[in-house]
Amino acid sequence: MRDPNVPESLEGWWILHRMFAFDRHAWDDLTSKRRSKAASQAADLCDHLKRRNDGDLALCNLVGHKGDLMLVHYARRYDELAYAQTLVDKLELRALLAPRASYASVLELGLYDATARIHADLERRGIARNTPEWIALFDEQVRAQEENPHVAPRLWARIPERRYMCFYPMSKRRAERDNWYALPYAERLKLMNDHGKVGRSYHGRVTQVISGSIGYDDYEWGVDLYADDPLAFKKLVYEMRFDEASARYAEFGPFYSGVQFSSDQLEVFLDGESVPQLSS
């Protein structure tokens, strides 16, 4: 984007969340043969989508009235999200899954610090802004961020295999008095650095996946949290609300939480006789 007021970002996986209500009574009314066939077909597809090198899949047994099942699908190309959606919709099981919500986004690594450094470096070198030389050097330095050995693993990490999942969308406020986008860059940078300190303090306890959704869905970002203790979600989100970036400028959408389970446990989820597990 090359605008000094706009932080650059690096993008990785395309991500699609789909939330469904499951008609358990209709499932129980099916013959055991039809249940077995539908479950096997769905499990095979989930296993196929999860094991591809260019994609990944997570299954979540949602807790609460907003839905029963959440699918989280990763793909290297936006088109592949549409393809995966079609494959799921063609399943026999899909007749018993009523859509409740969905969310499309792309995994994002914000470059607030790096963007400021790049602009400052080019200004220090006396290169006129937006000349061909300036653009080439700017783009080269942005690409260099992606080549950092610590960056690529974050952009293309597989879905964390941790027992509990939480997802919510959020935006930055654009109210008359509290307009995030009207703040000077330096102030936004400071607020984001303070915000990030809270998240980093939960390293090891919570795995966070941030995705950008401007232009794809109703909010501006999607946030996925993964943990081995569901209380960690409450602690992290609550603590973050006290920093200024959230207290003054954050607007949150609906929260979805539940337990992650493996595709070989899909029939356990469907039959509902026990809680499906996440295989190691």
C-alpha positions, -999 to +999 in steps of 0.1 A: +000+000+000+030+022+006+010+049+025+028+062+056-005+061+075-013+025+066+005-004+083+016-031+058+008-067+064+018-102+053-008-128+044-009-166+047-037-191+048-072-182+036-096-192+064-133-201+064-153-207+095-187-223+091-211-228+120-240-253+118-269-265+140-272-303+139-306-320+138-299-349+163-334-362+163-334-366+125-301-383+128-314-407+154-343-415+132-321-427+103-313-464+100-279-475+114-268-483+078-276-447+066-259-432+097-228-452+092-226-444+055-232-406+061-207-405+089-180-424+070-185-402+039-181-370+060-152-383+080-134-393+048-138-358+034-127-341+066-096-363+067-089-355+031-091-318+036-070-319+068-042-340+053-036-319+021-004-299+020-023-269+006-050-268+033-061-279+068-093-285+087-105-284+123-138-297+138-153-281+169-181-293+190-197-259+199-210-251+233-242-230+235-273-222+214-254-206+185-246-239+169-235-274+173-206-278+149-180-254+136-157-262+107-125-242+103-109-246+069-075-234+057-065-231+021-036-215+002-060-201-024-092-182-020-108-204-047-101-235-026-123-222+002-152-222-023-143-257-034-141-270+001-175-254+009-190-271-021-176-305-011-191-301+024-224-290+009-226-322-012-223-345+017-253-366+027-249-353+062-253-317+051-291-322+049-291-324+087-267-294+092-285-260+092-261-230+086-260-206+115-231-184+106-199-182+086-168-160+084-142-156+057-107-141+063-070-144+055-043-151+081-025-118+087+007-107+103+006-069+109+038-049+103+032-018+124+068-016+136+083-027+103+063-002+082+074+027+104+110+016+101+109+012+063+094+047+058+120+062+082+148+044+065+139+057+030+133+092+043+167+091+060+183+081+027+168+111+010+149+091-016+119+110-030+086+094-020+068+073-046+095+076-073+103+043-091+134+039-069+115+045-037+087+020-046+112-007-056+132-003-023+100-001-003+086-033-018+120-050-014+120-043+023+085-055+028+093-088+010+123-091+032+100-093+062+083-124+047+117-141+042+124-138+080+127-174+092+105-165+122+077-152+099+069-180+074+061-205+102+035-181+115+019-175+081+016-211+072+013-229+106-012-258+107-043-254+128-032-258+165-042-292+178-053-280+212-084-292+230-104-260+232-112-234+206-127-199+207-134-176+177-147-141+175-147-113+149-138-077+158-133-042+144-117-010+153-142+018+163-148+046+139-170+068+161-168+106+159-148+109+192-130+075+191-120+069+155-090+045+154-083+054+118-080+091+125-052+086+151-017+095+142+004+065+131+028+068+161-001+067+185-016+036+169+018+019+169+022+025+207-013+012+214-008-019+193+025-026+210+009-023+244-020-045+232+005-071+220+023-073+254-009-087+269-011-114+242+025-123+245+022-128+283-001-158+275+025-175+253+024-212+258-011-210+274-030-197+243-022-200+206-036-169+188-044-168+151-053-134+137-069-130+103-079-100+083-114-098+069-118-063+055-136-067+022-145-103+030-169-102+059-188-079+083-160-072+108-124-063+101-105-091+118-112-127+130-095-140+161-090-177+168-078-188+202-066-224+210-058-237+245-056-267+267-076-250+295-108-231+285-104-206+314-074-192+295-098-176+270-117-157+297-085-145+313-068-134+281-098-116+266-108-099+299-072-087+305-070-073+270-101-052+274-083-030+299-057-018+274-066+013+256-066-002+221-095-024+232-111-002+259-116+027+236-114+014+201-125-023+199-159-035+188-166-072+192-188-096+173-203-129+186-181-154+204-181-191+195-163-216+218-161-254+221-140-285+220-119-295+191-121-331+179-105-353+153-122-365+121-120-401+132-143-389+161-170-375+139-193-404+144-189-400+181-200-364+178-230-373+156-242-401+178-238-379+209-232-408+233-199-393+246-177-362+240-156-365+209-119-365+215-089-348+199-065-377+189-028-371+197 
